[in-house]
Amino acid sequence: MFPEYRSLITSLKGHDIQFDRLFKKHNELDDKINVMTSANGFDEVHIEQLKKEKLLLKDEIFVYLQQKAQ
């Protein structure tokens, strides 16, 4: 995610509480989506909601990285 900010992401991880919270939540959603989609009879509507939430978090992470890069 965001290769242009790879070094910034590395420096923020473990040192910036806000970034850690966003990054952790994004990864948790990704894991949850992967588990749910691998199960038989998964709830497509719920997965779509989780994907939208994950996308919003990704946007928030991007904005946060842009601000920190300035």
mmCIF file of the C-alpha atoms, coordinates in Angstrom:
data_MODEL
# 
_entry.id   MODEL 
# 
loop_
_atom_site.group_PDB 
_atom_site.id 
_atom_site.type_symbol 
_atom_site.label_atom_id 
_atom_site.label_alt_id 
_atom_site.label_comp_id 
_atom_site.label_asym_id 
_atom_site.label_entity_id 
_atom_site.label_seq_id 
_atom_site.pdbx_PDB_ins_code 
_atom_site.Cartn_x 
_atom_site.Cartn_y 
_atom_site.Cartn_z 
_atom_site.occupancy 
_atom_site.B_iso_or_equiv 
_atom_site.pdbx_formal_charge 
_atom_site.auth_seq_id 
_atom_site.auth_comp_id 
_atom_site.auth_asym_id 
_atom_site.auth_atom_id 
_atom_site.pdbx_PDB_model_num 
ATOM 1  C CA . MET A 1 1  ? 0.000   0.000   0.000  1.00 0.00 ? 1  MET A CA 1 
ATOM 2  C CA . PHE A 1 2  ? 1.378   3.386   -1.093 1.00 0.00 ? 2  PHE A CA 1 
ATOM 3  C CA . PRO A 1 3  ? 4.878   2.446   -2.260 1.00 0.00 ? 3  PRO A CA 1 
ATOM 4  C CA . GLU A 1 4  ? 5.746   6.124   -2.645 1.00 0.00 ? 4  GLU A CA 1 
ATOM 5  C CA . TYR A 1 5  ? 5.395   6.476   1.133  1.00 0.00 ? 5  TYR A CA 1 
ATOM 6  C CA . ARG A 1 6  ? 7.162   3.235   2.086  1.00 0.00 ? 6  ARG A CA 1 
ATOM 7  C CA . SER A 1 7  ? 9.923   4.903   4.097  1.00 0.00 ? 7  SER A CA 1 
ATOM 8  C CA . LEU A 1 8  ? 7.469   7.231   5.844  1.00 0.00 ? 8  LEU A CA 1 
ATOM 9  C CA . ILE A 1 9  ? 5.212   4.302   6.723  1.00 0.00 ? 9  ILE A CA 1 
ATOM 10 C CA . THR A 1 10 ? 8.195   2.457   8.183  1.00 0.00 ? 10 THR A CA 1 
ATOM 11 C CA . SER A 1 11 ? 9.170   5.461   10.290 1.00 0.00 ? 11 SER A CA 1 
ATOM 12 C CA . LEU A 1 12 ? 5.601   6.022   11.545 1.00 0.00 ? 12 LEU A CA 1 
ATOM 13 C CA . LYS A 1 13 ? 4.948   2.398   12.517 1.00 0.00 ? 13 LYS A CA 1 
ATOM 14 C CA . GLY A 1 14 ? 5.430   2.011   16.246 1.00 0.00 ? 14 GLY A CA 1 
ATOM 15 C CA . HIS A 1 15 ? 6.135   5.721   16.699 1.00 0.00 ? 15 HIS A CA 1 
ATOM 16 C CA . ASP A 1 16 ? 2.856   7.399   15.778 1.00 0.00 ? 16 ASP A CA 1 
ATOM 17 C CA . ILE A 1 17 ? -0.220  6.285   17.735 1.00 0.00 ? 17 ILE A CA 1 
ATOM 18 C CA . GLN A 1 18 ? -2.717  7.720   15.241 1.00 0.00 ? 18 GLN A CA 1 
ATOM 19 C CA . PHE A 1 19 ? -1.036  6.048   12.287 1.00 0.00 ? 19 PHE A CA 1 
ATOM 20 C CA . ASP A 1 20 ? -0.727  2.748   14.155 1.00 0.00 ? 20 ASP A CA 1 
ATOM 21 C CA . ARG A 1 21 ? -4.457  2.810   14.931 1.00 0.00 ? 21 ARG A CA 1 
ATOM 22 C CA . LEU A 1 22 ? -5.415  3.453   11.301 1.00 0.00 ? 22 LEU A CA 1 
ATOM 23 C CA . PHE A 1 23 ? -2.975  0.904   9.904  1.00 0.00 ? 23 PHE A CA 1 
ATOM 24 C CA . LYS A 1 24 ? -3.986  -1.778  12.398 1.00 0.00 ? 24 LYS A CA 1 
ATOM 25 C CA . LYS A 1 25 ? -7.697  -1.276  11.733 1.00 0.00 ? 25 LYS A CA 1 
ATOM 26 C CA . HIS A 1 26 ? -7.112  -1.480  7.969  1.00 0.00 ? 26 HIS A CA 1 
ATOM 27 C CA . ASN A 1 27 ? -5.203  -4.750  8.348  1.00 0.00 ? 27 ASN A CA 1 
ATOM 28 C CA . GLU A 1 28 ? -7.844  -6.177  10.690 1.00 0.00 ? 28 GLU A CA 1 
ATOM 29 C CA . LEU A 1 29 ? -10.562 -5.443  8.143  1.00 0.00 ? 29 LEU A CA 1 
ATOM 30 C CA . ASP A 1 30 ? -8.486  -7.000  5.391  1.00 0.00 ? 30 ASP A CA 1 
ATOM 31 C CA . ASP A 1 31 ? -7.983  -10.161 7.463  1.00 0.00 ? 31 ASP A CA 1 
ATOM 32 C CA . LYS A 1 32 ? -11.678 -10.321 8.353  1.00 0.00 ? 32 LYS A CA 1 
ATOM 33 C CA . ILE A 1 33 ? -12.709 -9.935  4.702  1.00 0.00 ? 33 ILE A CA 1 
ATOM 34 C CA . ASN A 1 34 ? -10.298 -12.680 3.645  1.00 0.00 ? 34 ASN A CA 1 
ATOM 35 C CA . VAL A 1 35 ? -11.607 -15.077 6.295  1.00 0.00 ? 35 VAL A CA 1 
ATOM 36 C CA . MET A 1 36 ? -15.223 -14.339 5.466  1.00 0.00 ? 36 MET A CA 1 
ATOM 37 C CA . THR A 1 37 ? -14.800 -14.729 1.701  1.00 0.00 ? 37 THR A CA 1 
ATOM 38 C CA . SER A 1 38 ? -13.067 -18.083 2.120  1.00 0.00 ? 38 SER A CA 1 
ATOM 39 C CA . ALA A 1 39 ? -16.042 -19.477 4.065  1.00 0.00 ? 39 ALA A CA 1 
ATOM 40 C CA . ASN A 1 40 ? -18.983 -21.136 2.374  1.00 0.00 ? 40 ASN A CA 1 
ATOM 41 C CA . GLY A 1 41 ? -22.204 -19.164 2.401  1.00 0.00 ? 41 GLY A CA 1 
ATOM 42 C CA . PHE A 1 42 ? -20.629 -15.824 3.292  1.00 0.00 ? 42 PHE A CA 1 
ATOM 43 C CA . ASP A 1 43 ? -22.743 -12.686 3.587  1.00 0.00 ? 43 ASP A CA 1 
ATOM 44 C CA . GLU A 1 44 ? -21.936 -10.632 0.485  1.00 0.00 ? 44 GLU A CA 1 
ATOM 45 C CA . VAL A 1 45 ? -23.703 -7.524  1.798  1.00 0.00 ? 45 VAL A CA 1 
ATOM 46 C CA . HIS A 1 46 ? -21.681 -7.552  5.014  1.00 0.00 ? 46 HIS A CA 1 
ATOM 47 C CA . ILE A 1 47 ? -18.449 -8.090  3.092  1.00 0.00 ? 47 ILE A CA 1 
ATOM 48 C CA . GLU A 1 48 ? -19.253 -5.160  0.808  1.00 0.00 ? 48 GLU A CA 1 
ATOM 49 C CA . GLN A 1 49 ? -19.818 -2.970  3.875  1.00 0.00 ? 49 GLN A CA 1 
ATOM 50 C CA . LEU A 1 50 ? -16.449 -4.056  5.281  1.00 0.00 ? 50 LEU A CA 1 
ATOM 51 C CA . LYS A 1 51 ? -14.765 -3.333  1.950  1.00 0.00 ? 51 LYS A CA 1 
ATOM 52 C CA . LYS A 1 52 ? -16.235 0.169   1.921  1.00 0.00 ? 52 LYS A CA 1 
ATOM 53 C CA . GLU A 1 53 ? -15.036 0.747   5.481  1.00 0.00 ? 53 GLU A CA 1 
ATOM 54 C CA . LYS A 1 54 ? -11.582 -0.520  4.501  1.00 0.00 ? 54 LYS A CA 1 
ATOM 55 C CA . LEU A 1 55 ? -11.507 1.808   1.494  1.00 0.00 ? 55 LEU A CA 1 
ATOM 56 C CA . LEU A 1 56 ? -12.423 4.785   3.677  1.00 0.00 ? 56 LEU A CA 1 
ATOM 57 C CA . LEU A 1 57 ? -9.597  3.872   6.037  1.00 0.00 ? 57 LEU A CA 1 
ATOM 58 C CA . LYS A 1 58 ? -7.199  3.624   3.116  1.00 0.00 ? 58 LYS A CA 1 
ATOM 59 C CA . ASP A 1 59 ? -8.222  7.122   2.029  1.00 0.00 ? 59 ASP A CA 1 
ATOM 60 C CA . GLU A 1 60 ? -7.731  8.380   5.578  1.00 0.00 ? 60 GLU A CA 1 
ATOM 61 C CA . ILE A 1 61 ? -4.275  6.768   5.733  1.00 0.00 ? 61 ILE A CA 1 
ATOM 62 C CA . PHE A 1 62 ? -3.351  8.399   2.420  1.00 0.00 ? 62 PHE A CA 1 
ATOM 63 C CA . VAL A 1 63 ? -4.373  11.854  3.619  1.00 0.00 ? 63 VAL A CA 1 
ATOM 64 C CA . TYR A 1 64 ? -2.485  11.293  6.875  1.00 0.00 ? 64 TYR A CA 1 
ATOM 65 C CA . LEU A 1 65 ? 0.663   10.292  4.964  1.00 0.00 ? 65 LEU A CA 1 
ATOM 66 C CA . GLN A 1 66 ? 0.382   13.329  2.713  1.00 0.00 ? 66 GLN A CA 1 
ATOM 67 C CA . GLN A 1 67 ? 0.184   15.603  5.752  1.00 0.00 ? 67 GLN A CA 1 
ATOM 68 C CA . LYS A 1 68 ? 3.153   13.954  7.446  1.00 0.00 ? 68 LYS A CA 1 
ATOM 69 C CA . ALA A 1 69 ? 5.229   14.151  4.257  1.00 0.00 ? 69 ALA A CA 1 
ATOM 70 C CA . GLN A 1 70 ? 4.975   17.950  4.132  1.00 0.00 ? 70 GLN A CA 1 
# 
